[in-house]
């Protein structure tokens, strides 16, 4: 069995929507950290529910990160946050 090739978050966002990938690449500092956390949570939730990631959800996560808002609950248990 071949090992799965690792993909960067930027590449994964690019697969979903090139506009959001370009917006994500321009983020810096706290905004990139907030957006990264939110997007990773979104992608994990999509895998759990066996649905395709939503470009508009990623856009909202990036928009909220630009405004300094986290769009997910702060918990130590990912099952409670989803």
KOLVEX-60192 format. One line per 8 residues: number of its first residue (from 1); their letters; for each residue x, y, z of C-alpha. Coordinates in nm, 2 decimals. Last residue first. Example, Ala and Ser with C-alpha at 12.3 -4.5 7.8 and 13.67 -1.06 7.14 Angstrom:
<rs>
2 = sa = 1.37:-0.11:0.71; 1.23:-0.45:0.78
</rs>
This chain:
<rs>
82 = xxxxxxxx = -1.85:1.99:1.59; -1.70:2.16:1.90; -1.80:1.88:2.14; -1.63:1.62:1.93; -1.32:1.83:1.91; -1.27:1.81:2.28; -1.05:2.08:2.44; -1.30:2.34:2.37
74 = xxxxxxxx = -1.29:2.69:2.22; -1.60:2.71:2.00; -1.56:2.79:1.64; -1.58:3.10:1.42; -1.29:3.29:1.58; -1.33:3.66:1.52; -1.04:3.90:1.46; -1.22:4.08:1.17
66 = xxxxxxxx = -0.97:3.93:0.92; -1.03:3.59:1.08; -1.41:3.64:1.03; -1.36:3.70:0.66; -1.13:3.40:0.63; -1.38:3.18:0.81; -1.66:3.32:0.59; -1.47:3.25:0.27
58 = xxxxxxxx = -1.39:2.89:0.40; -1.76:2.84:0.46; -1.84:2.98:0.11; -1.59:2.73:-0.05; -1.77:2.44:0.12; -1.58:2.12:0.19; -1.73:1.81:0.03; -1.93:1.58:0.26
50 = xxxxxxxx = -1.85:1.25:0.44; -1.97:1.38:0.78; -1.64:1.31:0.95; -1.44:1.43:0.65; -1.64:1.75:0.63; -1.59:1.81:1.01; -1.22:1.76:0.96; -1.21:2.02:0.68
42 = xxxxxxxx = -1.41:2.27:0.88; -1.18:2.23:1.19; -0.88:2.28:0.96; -1.04:2.59:0.81; -1.11:2.74:1.15; -0.77:2.67:1.30; -0.59:2.80:0.98; -0.81:3.12:0.97
34 = xxxxxxxx = -0.73:3.21:1.33; -0.36:3.14:1.28; -0.35:3.34:0.95; -0.53:3.63:1.12; -0.29:3.63:1.41; 0.01:3.71:1.20; -0.03:3.72:0.82; -0.30:3.65:0.56
26 = xxxxxxxx = -0.22:3.70:0.19; -0.21:3.32:0.11; -0.56:3.28:0.25; -0.70:3.53:0.00; -0.53:3.35:-0.29; -0.66:3.02:-0.16; -1.01:3.17:-0.13; -1.00:3.27:-0.49
18 = xxxxxxxx = -0.86:2.93:-0.61; -1.15:2.74:-0.45; -1.15:2.38:-0.32; -0.83:2.24:-0.47; -0.66:2.57:-0.37; -0.77:2.52:-0.01; -0.60:2.19:-0.01; -0.28:2.33:-0.16
10 = xxxxxxxx = -0.27:2.61:0.10; -0.33:2.36:0.38; -0.02:2.18:0.26; -0.06:1.82:0.12; 0.12:1.51:0.25; 0.13:1.22:0.00; -0.06:0.92:0.11; 0.16:0.61:0.16
2 = xx = 0.14:0.34:-0.10; 0.00:0.00:0.00
</rs>
